[in-house]
Amino acid sequence: MALKGSVLLFFTVVSSVWPRDGESKLGLPCPAADPVSPPTLYLLALAPFPNEPGNDGPAPQYDAGPALITAVRLAVEHINDQNDILRNYTLDYVEDRSGCQLTLTTLISFTRHIIHSQKQFVGIIGPACSESALTIAGLATQSRADVVQIAPIADSPLLDDPSFDNNLFRGIGSATDLYVDVLLELMRVRGWTRVGSLYEDTRLFFSSIFDTFSTRIPPEQLIFSSGVDSQGREIPLQEIRDSRLRVIFVLTSDSLSRKLLCLAYRMGLVYPTYQWIFYNRELSNLLQNTSFTHDNQQFNCSVYDMEDATEGIILNLYRLAREDDMITEANRTYAQYRQQYLNETGDTILETGLEYSNVYYDSVWALALSLNSSIPLFEEGLSTSQKASVIRQKLLEIEFEGMSGTVNFNNTTRASDTTVIEAFLITRNDSSGRHLIGFYDPTVAEMRILNGNGLISDTFNSRLDHVSLGVGIFVLLVMVAMILFIFVLHIVNVVYKNEKSLKASSPRLNHLIFSGCYLLSIMVIVVVLADIFVPSLQNLNRATLVFYGVSCSVPFWCYTIAYSLIFGAVCAKQWRIYKIFFTFSIDLGCFVADTSLIGLVCIFVLLDVIFNVIWNTVDPWMVSLSETFTGDVVKIQLSCRTNHYETWSTIEGVMNSFLPFTAVVLATVNRHVQQKAYRKTTSINACVYALTAINITAGFTHIFLSRQSVWFILVLSVQVFLTVLLCIVLLFLLPILPLVKQKLDFYTHKHKP
């Protein structure tokens, strides 16, 4: 703003010493024009052209200059063809090109034609964009130039500044009406009370609209807002996700809008979970290949990706109220004018939602009609300032049917009656690619929803992701039954430990296996209870979190110790077989005695305990909340984690893989044992292979599942069930089948008559 003020001051000083129209360099009146030729009144027509300074990208509002100037030319021709308008005068225009931002070209154009030219300029049509329109309006106010300006399609709220001496008029309403009112009304109709906003803070036009929006929306409803630079270096989408917002209003240029949509698509912040509402963006300008760097990462989106990214977005576009058979002030219908326009330009800008050319055409007619009413007063010798005042007053009085609809300027100096804003929802399901949600009529300040399908809620329906009560109870009953069954078998192992067939299976080592099975079953019970104990968000309090925190470490301890006991006992049995049948030593007692083998297993359990103590001390377990967004539902998942879980779990995996690996090796070697007694009394090899396969499969499955997720719990329950079942059947029931048969035969013969 300081730079802009300096520039305005510079041109004010220069214009103050430069000769005015009708003056010589000494300030004397210039010779009168040839009385035979009719005087010519000039308009300065400003419009953005391709590749001009101040245009930051290819888009209709940036490079539509040729089409807009064509509308000016046709309007001038049609006015000059009328016998009842500007009699004894000829209307002409001077074309000059302006960018969409403050540039030296824009300043020079104004100074050369309005301040220094010998031609009689009676008005300015343009510029098209708000920032350059603000520059021209400021120059017109600060300099000695007193000229009426109509900015046909500039809609920044800053143009309402009263310091422009009421010389500035607009062809369409302010963005306050065309966007802010639309959003507020859309929020009211849809019931949105939680919205966010992103705006391009390096563009005065967008930031000024946001300032108006932020002052008119209740503060508690604008949950999040942030400015973004034009390069899109910091787009705060993660903050939007963390804010739990679903509806976001966007005020950005086409290039930045594409980057935002591409990044949102890559992060999954798309419809139907999120809904982005864009101001005055055309869909064709968003569906382009997009590549950019954000947060030191390269993002690339193809046109097909952008089609997915734009699914469900809402576009607010201008629609100018006019009918094809409407007779206009130019004595021709809109359809006739449109055909002539397209024949000369071949341009389809009239087919777009912007329809800027119509407003340019009507702006020329508005100035011409006001001039026509003012000319009799001009001949009374009015000053330049008085002439501008007369033109301004006549502009406020006129009303006519133009190509954009009914044109009239009220005390807000804009022809707001001509504009209707239509909201389109982009959808791939519709053959046209979009369907009309509704339209906003500024004359009645009302949003009329025609089709509300596709408008999402502004809040998520939160629910905890947990095992259902029925499934949880079923798993608990199975685990309790498993514990009771293990307990019965454990009693059998104690009572009949001296029986030959049971003694061959090592009853003392069986105690370790049973202990491991108890721990695994208890672990599942604790995990399931912790999951179903917090069935709703209402129960998510400090007490439940404390209980859940305990449930994080207890199952982990049970899991590691249980598998050391089971696989340690299995390895001990395999080691005993190996030493007996493959070592030709007379004294094997110290290597195969139960006390020695149990001591070895206890060493592995002690290593697990030491490792777990170190882990829980250095990096303790904690309860964390994670969210998964699906449509309007956010699944909140309680999970157990540590800060360096991956590192610790890798070490744990290496340690726990030693026993299964050793057991598999010994089982493979012991397959060559041919003794009949061994092969009849044990199926330990099958147990080793089966347990290893189950745990490897479950281990890989757990990698892809979040700890404490529903599927994690279910997979863990199945893993424990199969592990316990295999241990019972292969390590205990099969070896004691001879004992069972013997007892059955005994009772059968005993009760036989």
C-alpha positions in Angstrom: 0.0 0.0 0.0 2.9 2.3 0.7 4.3 1.7 -2.8 0.8 2.3 -4.4 0.5 5.6 -2.4 3.9 6.8 -3.6 3.0 6.1 -7.2 -0.3 8.0 -6.9 1.6 10.9 -5.3 4.1 10.9 -8.2 1.4 11.1 -10.9 -0.5 13.7 -8.9 2.5 16.0 -9.0 3.2 15.3 -12.7 -0.4 15.9 -13.7 -0.5 19.2 -11.8 2.1 20.8 -14.1 1.1 19.1 -17.4 -1.2 21.0 -19.8 -4.8 20.1 -19.7 -7.0 19.4 -22.7 -7.8 22.7 -24.5 -4.7 24.4 -23.1 -1.3 25.2 -24.7 1.9 24.5 -22.8 1.6 28.1 -21.4 -1.9 27.4 -20.1 -3.6 29.4 -22.9 -6.8 28.1 -24.7 -6.1 26.0 -27.8 -7.6 27.0 -31.1 -11.2 25.8 -31.6 -11.8 22.7 -33.6 -13.1 22.8 -37.2 -16.8 23.7 -36.8 -17.7 21.7 -39.8 -16.7 18.3 -38.4 -18.9 17.0 -35.6 -17.1 16.8 -32.3 -16.1 13.4 -31.1 -16.5 12.2 -27.6 -14.0 9.5 -26.5 -14.1 6.6 -24.1 -11.0 5.0 -22.7 -11.6 1.2 -22.8 -9.3 -0.8 -20.6 -9.3 -4.6 -20.6 -6.7 -7.3 -19.8 -4.9 -8.8 -22.8 -2.8 -12.0 -23.0 0.8 -11.8 -22.1 0.5 -8.3 -20.6 2.3 -7.3 -17.4 0.0 -7.9 -14.4 -1.6 -11.1 -15.7 -0.6 -14.0 -13.6 -2.1 -16.9 -15.6 -4.3 -18.0 -18.4 -7.9 -17.5 -17.4 -11.0 -15.8 -18.9 -10.8 -12.9 -16.4 -7.2 -12.3 -17.2 -6.9 -12.6 -21.0 -10.4 -11.8 -22.1 -9.4 -8.3 -23.5 -10.0 -9.0 -27.2 -13.5 -10.3 -26.5 -14.3 -7.4 -24.2 -13.0 -4.8 -26.6 -15.1 -6.3 -29.3 -18.2 -5.7 -27.1 -17.1 -2.1 -26.7 -16.7 -1.7 -30.5 -20.1 -3.1 -31.2 -21.7 -0.9 -28.6 -20.1 2.2 -30.1 -21.2 1.2 -33.6 -24.7 0.6 -32.5 -24.9 3.9 -30.6 -23.6 5.9 -33.6 -26.2 4.1 -35.8 -29.0 5.6 -33.6 -30.4 8.9 -34.7 -31.8 9.8 -31.3 -28.7 9.4 -29.3 -25.8 11.9 -29.2 -27.1 14.0 -32.1 -24.3 16.1 -33.7 -21.7 14.1 -31.8 -19.7 11.0 -32.7 -18.8 8.5 -30.0 -15.5 6.7 -30.3 -13.2 4.8 -28.0 -9.5 4.4 -27.4 -8.3 0.9 -26.6 -5.6 0.3 -24.1 -4.5 -2.8 -22.4 -4.3 -3.2 -18.6 -3.3 -6.1 -16.5 -5.1 -7.4 -13.4 -2.6 -5.9 -10.9 -0.9 -2.6 -10.4 1.5 -2.1 -13.2 3.3 0.8 -14.8 1.4 0.1 -18.0 -1.9 0.9 -16.3 -0.6 4.2 -14.8 0.9 5.4 -18.1 -2.3 4.5 -20.0 -4.4 6.7 -17.6 -2.0 9.6 -17.6 -1.5 9.6 -21.4 -5.2 9.5 -22.4 -7.1 11.2 -19.5 -4.7 13.8 -18.3 -2.4 14.6 -21.3 -4.5 13.8 -24.4 -6.0 16.6 -26.6 -9.0 14.4 -27.2 -12.2 15.0 -25.3 -12.5 11.9 -23.0 -15.9 11.7 -21.2 -15.5 8.4 -19.4 -13.5 5.3 -18.7 -14.8 1.8 -19.3 -12.8 -0.6 -17.2 -10.4 -1.9 -16.1 -11.8 -5.5 -15.8 -10.0 -6.5 -12.6 -10.5 -4.9 -9.2 -6.9 -4.1 -8.4 -6.2 -2.1 -11.6 -9.7 -0.6 -11.2 -8.7 0.6 -7.8 -5.5 2.1 -9.2 -7.4 4.1 -11.9 -10.1 5.2 -9.4 -7.3 6.5 -7.0 -5.6 8.3 -9.8 -8.8 9.9 -11.0 -9.4 11.2 -7.4 -5.9 12.3 -6.7 -5.2 14.0 -10.0 -6.9 17.0 -11.6 -8.8 14.6 -13.9 -12.6 14.6 -13.2 -14.0 11.8 -15.3 -16.6 9.2 -14.7 -15.4 5.6 -14.6 -17.5 2.4 -15.0 -15.6 -0.7 -13.9 -18.0 -3.3 -15.5 -16.8 -6.4 -13.8 -14.7 -5.3 -10.9 -16.3 -6.4 -7.7 -13.9 -5.8 -4.8 -15.6 -4.4 -1.7 -12.8 -1.8 -1.6 -14.4 -0.1 -4.6 -17.1 1.1 -2.2 -14.6 3.5 -0.7 -16.3 6.9 -0.6 -13.0 8.7 -1.2 -13.4 8.0 -4.9 -15.8 11.1 -5.1 -18.6 9.0 -6.5 -17.0 9.0 -9.9 -16.7 5.2 -9.8 -19.6 3.0 -11.0 -19.7 -0.8 -11.4 -21.6 -3.0 -13.8 -22.1 -5.8 -11.4 -22.5 -5.9 -7.6 -19.9 -5.9 -5.0 -18.3 -9.1 -4.0 -20.1 -8.4 -0.7 -23.3 -9.2 -2.5 -21.9 -11.7 -5.1 -20.0 -13.8 -2.6 -20.3 -12.9 1.0 -24.1 -12.6 1.0 -24.3 -15.9 -0.9 -22.1 -17.7 1.6 -24.0 -16.4 4.6 -27.3 -17.2 3.0 -26.1 -20.7 2.0 -24.9 -21.2 5.6 -28.3 -20.2 6.8 -30.3 -22.4 4.4 -28.1 -25.5 4.9 -27.6 -24.9 8.7 -23.8 -24.7 8.6 -22.3 -23.3 11.8 -18.7 -24.5 11.4 -16.8 -23.3 8.4 -13.3 -22.4 7.4 -11.8 -20.0 4.9 -8.6 -19.9 2.8 -7.7 -16.7 0.9 -4.9 -15.4 -1.2 -3.4 -12.8 1.1 -0.9 -11.5 -1.5 -3.8 -10.3 -3.7 -5.7 -7.3 -2.4 -8.9 -8.4 -4.2 -9.2 -11.7 -2.3 -8.0 -10.4 1.0 -10.5 -7.6 0.9 -13.4 -10.0 0.3 -12.2 -12.1 3.2 -12.1 -9.1 5.5 -15.7 -8.4 4.7 -16.7 -12.0 5.2 -14.9 -12.3 8.5 -16.6 -9.2 9.9 -20.1 -10.3 8.9 -19.9 -14.0 10.0 -20.4 -14.7 13.7 -16.9 -15.3 15.2 -17.8 -18.6 16.7 -18.8 -20.0 13.3 -15.5 -19.2 11.5 -13.5 -22.0 13.1 -10.4 -21.6 11.0 -9.0 -19.0 8.5 -5.7 -18.5 6.9 -4.0 -16.5 4.2 -1.9 -18.3 1.5 0.7 -16.7 -0.7 0.3 -16.8 -4.5 2.9 -19.5 -4.9 1.1 -21.8 -2.5 4.3 -22.5 -0.4 2.3 -23.0 2.8 -1.2 -24.4 2.3 -2.5 -25.3 5.8 -4.5 -28.4 4.9 -3.3 -30.3 7.9 -4.6 -27.6 10.2 -8.0 -27.8 8.5 -8.0 -31.6 9.1 -7.1 -31.0 12.7 -9.8 -28.5 13.1 -12.4 -31.1 12.1 -13.8 -28.8 9.5 -15.8 -30.1 6.5 -16.9 -26.9 4.7 -14.2 -24.5 3.5 -14.7 -21.3 1.5 -11.9 -20.5 -0.9 -10.8 -17.1 -2.3 -7.9 -17.9 -4.6 -6.8 -17.4 -8.2 -7.0 -20.3 -10.7 -3.4 -21.3 -10.4 -3.5 -21.4 -6.5 -6.9 -23.1 -6.6 -5.4 -25.9 -8.7 -2.5 -26.4 -6.3 -4.9 -26.4 -3.3 -7.2 -29.0 -4.9 -4.2 -31.2 -6.0 -2.8 -31.2 -2.5 -6.2 -31.8 -0.9 -6.7 -34.8 -3.3 -3.3 -36.3 -2.3 -4.2 -35.8 1.4 -7.6 -37.3 1.0 -9.4 -34.1 1.9 -12.0 -34.4 -0.8 -15.8 -35.0 -1.3 -17.9 -36.4 0.3 -15.8 -35.9 3.5 -14.9 -32.3 2.6 -16.6 -29.7 0.5 -14.7 -26.8 -1.1 -16.6 -23.7 -2.2 -14.8 -21.5 -4.7 -15.6 -17.9 -5.7 -15.9 -17.2 -9.4 -13.8 -20.1 -10.7 -14.6 -21.8 -13.9 -14.3 -25.6 -13.9 -12.3 -25.7 -17.2 -9.6 -23.6 -15.6 -9.3 -26.0 -12.7 -9.1 -29.2 -14.9 -5.4 -28.8 -15.9 -2.2 -30.7 -15.3 -0.7 -29.3 -12.0 2.8 -29.6 -10.7 4.3 -27.8 -7.8 6.5 -28.1 -4.7 5.0 -27.9 -1.2 6.8 -28.4 2.0 9.9 -29.7 0.1 7.8 -32.4 -1.7 6.9 -32.5 -5.3 3.2 -32.9 -6.1 1.9 -33.8 -9.6 -1.8 -34.1 -10.6 -3.0 -35.1 -14.0 -6.2 -33.9 -15.6 -7.8 -37.1 -14.5 -6.6 -36.5 -10.9 -8.0 -33.0 -11.0 -11.4 -34.4 -12.2 -11.4 -36.6 -9.0 -10.2 -33.6 -6.9 -13.0 -31.3 -8.2 -15.7 -33.9 -7.4 -18.3 -32.3 -5.1 -16.8 -28.8 -5.1 -19.2 -25.8 -5.3 -18.6 -23.0 -7.8 -20.3 -19.6 -7.3 -20.7 -18.0 -10.7 -22.3 -14.9 -12.1 -25.4 -15.4 -14.3 -26.7 -12.2 -15.9 -30.5 -12.1 -16.1 -31.6 -11.7 -19.7 -33.7 -13.6 -22.3 -32.9 -14.2 -25.9 -36.1 -12.5 -27.2 -35.7 -9.5 -25.0 -35.8 -6.2 -27.0 -32.9 -4.0 -25.8 -32.1 -0.3 -26.0 -30.1 -1.1 -29.1 -33.3 -2.0 -31.0 -32.2 -5.6 -31.3 -32.8 -8.7 -29.3 -30.1 -10.3 -27.2 -30.1 -13.3 -29.6 -29.4 -11.0 -32.6 -26.6 -9.3 -30.8 -25.1 -12.5 -29.6 -25.1 -13.9 -33.1 -23.4 -10.8 -34.4 -20.9 -11.0 -31.6 -20.0 -14.6 -32.2 -19.8 -14.1 -36.0 -17.1 -11.4 -35.5 -15.1 -13.0 -32.7 -15.9 -16.7 -32.8 -15.4 -16.4 -29.0 -17.4 -18.4 -26.6 -17.0 -16.2 -23.5 -20.7 -15.4 -23.6 -21.3 -19.2 -23.0 -19.3 -19.1 -19.8 -20.6 -18.3 -16.3 -18.7 -15.0 -16.3 -20.4 -13.4 -19.3 -18.3 -10.3 -19.0 -18.7 -9.1 -22.5 -22.4 -8.3 -22.0 -21.6 -6.0 -19.1 -18.9 -4.2 -21.1 -21.4 -3.6 -23.8 -24.1 -2.3 -21.4 -21.5 -0.1 -19.7 -20.8 1.8 -22.9 -24.6 2.2 -23.5 -25.0 3.5 -19.9 -22.4 6.2 -20.4 -23.9 7.1 -23.8 -27.4 7.5 -22.5 -26.2 9.6 -19.6 -24.2 11.7 -22.0 -27.2 12.1 -24.2 -29.2 13.6 -21.3 -26.3 15.8 -20.3 -25.3 17.4 -23.6 -27.8 20.2 -23.4 -26.3 21.2 -20.1 -22.8 21.0 -21.5 -23.5 23.8 -24.0 -24.1 26.1 -21.1 -20.4 26.4 -20.6 -19.9 24.0 -17.6 -16.5 23.3 -16.3 -15.0 19.8 -16.5 -15.8 19.1 -12.9 -19.4 20.2 -13.4 -19.8 18.1 -16.5 -18.6 15.0 -14.6 -21.1 15.8 -11.9 -23.9 16.0 -14.5 -22.9 12.7 -16.1 -22.8 11.1 -12.7 -26.2 12.4 -11.8 -27.7 11.2 -15.1 -26.1 7.7 -14.6 -28.1 7.4 -11.3 -31.3 8.2 -13.1 -31.2 6.0 -16.2 -32.7 2.5 -16.5 -32.8 0.5 -19.7 -32.9 -3.1 -21.0 -29.4 -4.1 -21.9 -27.7 -7.3 -23.1 -27.1 -8.3 -19.4 -30.7 -7.6 -18.4 -32.2 -4.5 -16.7 -29.5 -2.0 -16.1 -30.0 0.7 -13.4 -27.6 2.3 -11.0 -28.8 3.1 -7.6 -27.2 5.0 -4.8 -24.7 2.3 -4.3 -23.3 3.1 -7.8 -23.7 -0.4 -9.2 -26.2 -2.1 -11.5 -26.8 -4.9 -9.0 -30.2 -5.8 -10.4 -28.6 -7.4 -13.4 -26.8 -10.2 -11.5 -27.9 -13.5 -10.2 -25.3 -15.9 -8.6 -25.7 -19.6 -9.3 -24.1 -22.3 -7.2 -23.1 -25.4 -9.1 -22.1 -28.7 -7.6 -19.5 -30.5 -9.6 -20.4 -34.1 -10.1 -19.2 -36.9 -12.3 -22.6 -38.5 -12.2 -24.3 -35.8 -14.2 -23.8 -35.8 -17.9 -23.0 -32.0 -17.9 -20.4 -32.4 -15.2 -22.4 -30.3 -12.7 -25.8 -29.6 -11.4 -27.4 -26.4 -10.2 -27.8 -26.3 -6.5 -29.7 -23.0 -6.4 -29.3 -19.3 -7.1 -29.0 -16.1 -5.0 -31.0 -13.0 -6.1 -29.4 -9.8 -4.7 -32.6 -7.9 -5.2 -34.4 -9.9 -2.5 -31.3 -11.1 -0.7 -32.5 -14.7 -0.8 -30.8 -18.0 -1.6 -33.2 -20.4 -3.4 -32.1 -24.0 -3.2 -33.3 -26.0 -6.2 -31.4 -29.2 -5.6 -29.7 -29.7 -2.2 -28.4 -33.1 -3.1 -24.7 -33.3 -2.6 -24.5 -30.6 0.1 -22.7 -32.2 3.1 -23.1 -31.6 6.8 -20.6 -29.3 8.4 -19.9 -31.7 11.3 -18.8 -35.2 11.6 -20.8 -37.9 13.3 -18.1 -39.2 15.7 -18.1 -42.7 17.0 -15.5 -45.0 18.7 -14.3 -47.8 16.5 -14.5 -50.9 18.7 -15.5 -54.5 18.7 -19.3 -54.8 18.9 -20.7 -56.0 22.2 -21.9 -59.3 20.7 -18.6 -60.2 19.2 -16.8 -59.1 22.3 -18.9 -61.3 24.5 -18.5 -64.2 22.2 -14.7 -63.9 22.3 -14.8 -63.6 26.1 -16.9 -66.7 26.4 -14.5 -68.7 24.1 -11.5 -67.5 26.1 -13.1 -68.3 29.4 -14.0 -71.8 28.1 -10.5 -72.2 26.9 -9.1 -71.4 30.3 -11.4 -73.9 32.0 -10.4 -76.6 29.5 -6.7 -75.8 30.0 -7.3 -76.0 33.8 -8.9 -79.5 33.5 -6.0 -80.7 31.3 -3.6 -79.2 33.7 -5.1 -81.2 36.6 -4.8 -84.3 34.4 -1.1 -83.5 33.8 -0.5 -83.3 37.6 -2.5 -86.3 38.6 -1.2 -88.7 36.0 2.3 -87.4 35.7 3.8 -90.7 36.4 1.9 -92.6 33.8 4.2 -93.9 31.0 2.6 -92.2 28.1 2.2 -88.8 29.9 5.6 -89.0 31.4 7.1 -89.3 27.9 5.6 -85.8 27.1 7.5 -84.2 29.9 4.8 -83.2 32.5 7.0 -80.5 34.0 7.6 -78.8 30.7 3.9 -79.1 30.1 3.4 -76.9 33.1 5.3 -74.1 31.2 3.1 -74.6 28.1 -0.1 -74.5 30.1 1.2 -71.3 31.8 1.8 -69.7 28.4 -1.7 -70.7 27.3 -3.2 -69.1 30.4 -1.3 -65.9 29.7 -2.4 -65.8 26.1 -6.1 -66.3 27.0 -5.9 -63.7 29.8 -4.3 -61.2 27.3 -7.2 -61.5 24.9 -9.7 -61.1 27.7 -7.9 -57.9 28.9 -7.8 -56.5 25.3 -11.4 -57.2 24.6 -12.6 -55.9 27.9 -10.6 -52.7 27.3 -12.2 -52.3 23.9 -15.8 -52.8 24.9 -15.4 -51.0 28.2 -15.4 -47.7 26.3 -18.4 -48.1 24.0 -19.2 -44.4 23.4 -17.6 -41.0 23.5 -19.7 -40.2 26.6 -17.7 -42.8 28.5 -14.4 -41.4 27.4 -13.2 -39.9 30.6 -10.2 -40.0 32.8 -11.1 -43.3 34.5 -11.6 -45.1 31.2 -8.4 -43.8 29.8 -6.5 -44.9 32.9 -8.0 -48.4 32.5 -7.2 -48.3 28.8 -3.6 -47.3 29.6 -3.2 -50.3 31.9 -4.6 -52.5 29.1 -1.8 -51.3 26.8 1.1 -52.7 28.8 -0.5 -55.8 30.3 -1.2 -57.6 27.0 2.2 -56.8 25.8 3.8 -58.4 28.8 1.5 -61.4 28.6 2.2 -61.9 24.9 6.0 -61.8 25.1 6.3 -64.0 28.2 3.6 -66.5 27.0 5.5 -67.1 23.7 8.8 -67.5 25.5 7.2 -70.1 27.8 5.5 -72.0 25.0 8.3 -71.9 22.4 10.9 -72.3 25.2 9.2 -75.5 26.4 8.9 -76.8 22.8 12.5 -76.1 22.1 13.5 -77.8 25.4 11.6 -81.0 24.3 13.2 -80.9 20.9 16.6 -80.4 22.4 16.1 -83.4 24.7 15.1 -85.6 21.8 18.1 -84.4 19.8 20.6 -85.0 22.7 19.1 -88.5 23.3 19.1 -89.8 19.8 22.0 -87.9 18.2 24.6 -87.5 20.9 26.6 -90.6 21.7 27.4 -89.7 25.3 26.8 -91.8 28.3 26.2 -88.9 30.7 23.3 -86.9 29.4 21.6 -86.1 32.6 22.9 -82.6 32.9 21.7 -81.8 29.4 18.3 -83.4 29.4 17.1 -83.2 33.0 13.8 -81.2 33.5 15.4 -78.8 36.0 18.1 -77.9 33.4 15.6 -77.4 30.6 13.2 -75.4 32.8 16.1 -73.2 33.9 17.0 -72.5 30.3 13.4 -71.5 29.6 13.4 -69.2 32.7 16.5 -67.5 31.3 14.6 -66.6 28.1 11.6 -65.3 30.2 14.0 -63.3 32.3 15.5 -61.7 29.1 11.9 -60.8 28.1 11.2 -59.2 31.5 14.4 -57.2 31.4 13.7 -56.0 27.8 10.1 -55.0 28.7 11.2 -53.1 31.8 13.8 -51.2 29.8 11.2 -50.4 27.1 8.5 -49.3 29.5 10.9 -47.2 31.5 12.6 -45.5 28.5 9.6 -45.3 26.2 6.4 -45.9 28.2 3.2 -46.9 26.6 0.5 -44.3 26.2 -3.1 -44.0 24.9 -3.5 -42.1 21.7 -6.6 -41.1 19.7 -6.6 -41.5 15.9 -9.3 -40.6 13.5 -10.5 -42.1 10.2 -12.8 -39.9 8.1 -15.4 -41.7 5.9 -18.1 -39.4 4.5 -19.7 -37.6 7.4 -18.5 -40.2 9.9 -15.2 -39.9 11.8 -14.1 -43.1 13.5 -12.2 -42.4 16.7 -9.9 -45.1 17.6 -8.1 -45.6 20.9 -4.8 -47.2 20.4 -1.7 -48.1 22.4 1.6 -46.7 21.2 5.1 -45.5 22.3 7.1 -42.8 20.7 9.6 -45.2 19.2 7.4 -48.3 18.8 8.9 -49.3 15.4 12.4 -49.5 16.8 11.5 -51.4 20.0 9.2 -53.8 18.2 11.9 -54.6 15.7 14.3 -55.5 18.5 11.5 -57.6 20.1 10.8 -59.4 16.9 14.5 -60.3 16.5 14.6 -61.7 20.1 11.3 -63.6 19.8 12.3 -65.1 16.5 15.2 -67.0 18.0 13.1 -69.6 19.8 10.8 -70.4 16.9 13.8 -70.6 14.5 15.6 -72.9 16.9 12.5 -75.1 17.3 12.1 -75.4 13.5 15.7 -76.4 13.1 15.6 -79.0 15.8 12.3 -80.3 14.5 13.7 -80.7 11.0 16.7 -82.6 12.4 14.6 -84.8 14.7 12.5 -85.9 11.7 15.1 -88.5 11.1 14.5 -90.2 14.4 13.3 -93.7 13.5 12.6 -95.1 17.0 9.1 -96.4 17.2 8.5 -95.2 20.8 9.4 -91.6 19.9 7.2 -91.5 16.8 4.2 -92.9 18.7 4.3 -90.7 21.7 4.8 -87.3 20.3 3.6 -85.0 17.5 5.9 -82.2 18.6 7.3 -81.6 15.1 3.8 -80.9 13.6 3.2 -78.5 16.5 6.4 -76.6 15.9 5.7 -76.2 12.1 2.1 -75.2 12.7 2.8 -72.7 15.5 5.6 -71.1 13.5 3.3 -70.7 10.4 0.5 -69.3 12.5 2.7 -66.7 14.2 4.5 -65.7 11.0 1.1 -65.1 9.3 -0.3 -63.2 12.2 2.9 -61.1 12.5 2.7 -60.0 8.9 -1.0 -59.3 9.4 -0.4 -57.1 12.4 2.1 -55.0 10.4 -0.9 -53.7 8.3 -3.2 -53.2 11.3 -3.2 -50.5 13.9 -2.7 -51.8 17.4 -6.0 -52.0 19.3 -8.0 -51.6 16.1 -11.0 -53.9 15.6 -9.3 -56.1 13.1 -6.2 -56.2 15.1 -8.2 -57.6 18.1 -10.0 -60.1 16.0 -6.8 -61.4 14.3 -5.1 -61.5 17.7 -8.0 -63.6 19.1 -7.9 -66.0 16.3 -4.1 -66.3 16.6 -4.3 -67.1 20.3 -7.2 -69.5 19.9 -5.3 -71.5 17.2 -2.0 -71.4 19.2 -3.7 -72.7 22.4 -5.6 -75.3 20.5 -2.5 -76.7 18.8 -0.6 -76.8 22.0 -3.4 -78.7 23.7 -4.0 -81.1 20.9 -0.5 -81.8 19.6 1.5 -81.4 22.7 -0.8 -83.0 25.3 -3.9 -84.8 24.0 -2.2 -86.9 21.3 0.6 -88.0 23.6 -1.8 -89.1 26.3 -4.2 -91.0 23.9 -2.7 -94.3 25.1 -3.4 -93.3 28.7 -7.0 -92.3 27.8 -7.5 -95.6 25.9 -6.1 -97.5 28.9 -8.4 -95.8 31.3 -11.4 -96.4 29.0 -10.6 -100.1 28.7 -10.2 -100.4 32.4 -13.6 -98.8 33.2 -15.2 -100.8 30.4 -13.9 -104.2 31.7 -14.6 -103.2 35.2 -18.3 -102.7 34.6 -18.7 -105.5 32.1 -21.2 -108.1 33.3 
